[in-house]
Structures are given as structure tokens and as C-alpha cells.
Amino acid sequence: MNRLWAPWRKNYIRPKVRKDKGCLFCSLLAKRRDPLNYILKRTLHSFALLNLYPYNNGHVMVVPKRHVESLGMLRDDEKLDLLAAL
């Protein structure tokens, strides 16, 4: 197995001070400062944002707003919204 070595991301993985507790995505949504938090688009059930430390340029994450253990647990309307945002 090959290992990815990216030591410049150490502070992201193990920050010296943990700033926020709880869900990172929920806290970003609550701040309502989309450009500063790299949120590109909000929909009714999901949102798209840029990754702060991407492995590929332009990496975008599309995240459901509701917490579920797997994507299969999303309701049909949430799945459709997520796929439309993607």
C-alpha cells in the first residue's frame, strides 16, 4: 500500500488548539458568511463548498444538511437535491 505523505497538512489534521466543538459543517452554515467559508451554493437539503486543503485543484464537496450515517439513509427528496447540487 502506498502512503500519501503531506507534512504541510499536519496542522489541519492535528491542530494545536481546537477552536470549535460539534459539527464543522453545521457551524459553517450557521455563520451565514458563505464567501469567507468557501460555501459555493446552498440548496434546501444540501450545500457545496471548497475543501480548505484539497488534494486536487478545484475539489468541491457536496454535503447533505441532515446528519445521517450513510447516504442511503437520506430521504428521496434529499438524495435528489444532493445529486442536483452535484
N, C-alpha and C positions, 0 to 999 in steps of 0.2 A: 504494500500500500504506500502510495506517495503521500507525503505530508506537505501541506501548504505552510510556508514559513513567511510570516509577515510581521516582523517585530514592531514596526511602526504603529500597529493596531493594538498594542498591548494596553494602552490607556483606555481604549474602548472596551476591551474585554474585562480588564480589572482596573476600574477607575480608583483613584486614590481616595476620593470622597464620593459616597453615594448620595446624589442630590435628591432624587425623588423616590418615593416608595409607591408601590402599586403599578398599574399597567402603564407602560410608556405610551402606548397608542391612545389610551383614554385621556392621559394628561395633555398630549399634543392637541387632541380635538377640543378639549375644554378651554385651551388658551385662546382659541379663535385668532391666532396670528399665523395664518397659513403660509404666507411667503417666507417668514422668518423660520418656520418649522418645516419648510420644504414640502408642504402639502400642495399637490398639484390640482386635485379635484376632489370634491365631496359629492356623494350621491346619498340617496335615502338610507341605504343599508351598508355602504362601504365608502372607502376613500383611497386615493392613490397618493403616494409620497415618494420622494427620492430617498435613497439609502445614504446616510451620512458618511459611511465608509464602504463604498461599493468596490466589489472585485472587478466589475466591468463598468466602463463608462456608460452613463445613462441608465443604470439599473433602477427600475421602478418597482415598488411593492404595491400591490393592491390588497387591502386588508378589510375584512368584514368588521362592522362596528360591534356586533354582538359576540360575546365570548362563547366559543364552543370548543370542544375537544378535537373535532375534525371537521373538515369542510362538508362531509356527508351529513352532519347534524344540522346544517343550515336549512331553513325553510326554503321552499321552491322560489318564492319571491326574492329572498336574499341571495340565492345562487344566481338567479337571472340578473340581478342588479350587479353582483360581483363580476360576472362574465361580461356584462355590457361595459362596465368601467375598465375592464382589462382590454 
